Amino acid sequence: MCCLQAVSAFGGIDIEKCGSFSNFRSSNYLDVAVGLQSFPKEEAIEQLTEWAKSKRHELEVIALCRMLFTEKSDIYGKMPNGAKNGEIEALIGQKPSFRRPGLGSPIFVGMHGEVTSSQSDFNHFNLEPIIIVDGVPFWIVKMYLLNGKQESSSEYLAYCIKNLEWNPFRFKCSTKENSESAYNNLIEIHLNRKNLDSSELKFLHNQIETPVKRDESHP
C-alpha cells in the first residue's frame, strides 16, 4: 500500500476512494489522514469543510472527523490546588465527550442483526462508525436504522471544531503486514471471532484489501 507523500496542494489528497460500509478502504483513509496532518490544522479543517459543503462525501468526512479530532485534554490543567473530591469530579464532568454522529441506530458487526441500544456497546465502539486498531481504521457498522433526518457532515464537523481538539496522534500509512495484524487483533480481541459469521469476516477483511485504484483522469 503506497502512502501519499507530503503534498503541496490539497488536490493531491484524494477522498474519492475512501468509501463507507462495504466500500470502506483503510489505506485510503490513512492516506488522506496523513496528507491532512501534513498541513497546519486550520488549512486541514478548511479542506474538510469544503468536502462537507460539497455533500458528496457525507460519511467519509464524518469518519475522518472521528480520526482527526479528539476530546479536549486540558481539563486536568484547570484543577485548583487543594481541590476536594467533589470539586474535582465537577471539573472532570465539564470535559466534553466525543459524541457519536446522528446517523441513526447502528447495527454493529457481530450483533446478529440487532440494533444496538446498550451503552456498554456504544462505549466499546466509541468512535462509531469506525474503530481504530493499531492505527488502522475499520468500518464496524453494517447498517443504520433512521427515524428522522440524518446529521450532515457539515453539522458534525462544526460540532467537532467547536467542542474538540485536533488529534495529536499522527497517523501513518500502513503496510500489508500491519493491516493484517490490526485485522487479526480486531476480530480476536475487540470483536471476538466466534461472534462473527463468514460474511462479517469478509466485510472487515475487504477493508484492508488492495484499495480501489484512483482514477488518474479525476481532477
C-alpha positions, 0 to 999 in steps of 0.5 A: 500500500503506497502512502501519499507523500507530503503534498503541496496542494490539497488536490493531491489528497484524494477522498474519492476512494475512501468509501463507507460500509462495504466500500470502506478502504483503510489505506485510503483513509490513512492516506488522506489522514496523513496528507491532512496532518501534513498541513497546519490544522486550520488549512486541514479543517478548511479542506474538510469543510469544503468536502462537507459543503460539497455533500458528496462525501457525507460519511467519509468526512464524518469518519475522518472527523472521528480520526482527526479530532479528539476530546479536549485534554486540558481539563486536568490543567484547570484543577485548583490546588487543594481541590476536594473530591467533589470539586474535582469530579465537577471539573472532570464532568465539564470535559466534553465527550466525543459524541457519536454522529446522528446517523441513526441506530447502528447495527454493529458487526457481530450483533446478529442483526440487532440494533444496538441500544446498550451503552456498554456497546456504544462505549466499546465502539466509541468512535462509531462508525469506525474503530481504530486498531493499531492505527488502522481504521475499520468500518464496524457498522453494517447498517443504520436504522433512521427515524428522522433526518440524518446529521450532515457532515457539515453539522458534525464537523462544526460540532467537532471544531467547536467542542474538540481538539485536533488529534495529536496522534499522527497517523501513518500509512500502513503496510500489508503486514500491519493491516493484517495484524490490526485485522487479526487483533480486531476480530480476536480481541475487540470483536471476538471471532466466534461472534462473527459469521463468514460474511462479517469476516469478509466485510472487515477483511475487504477493508484492508484489501488492495484499495480501489485504484484512483482514477488518474483522469479525476481532477 
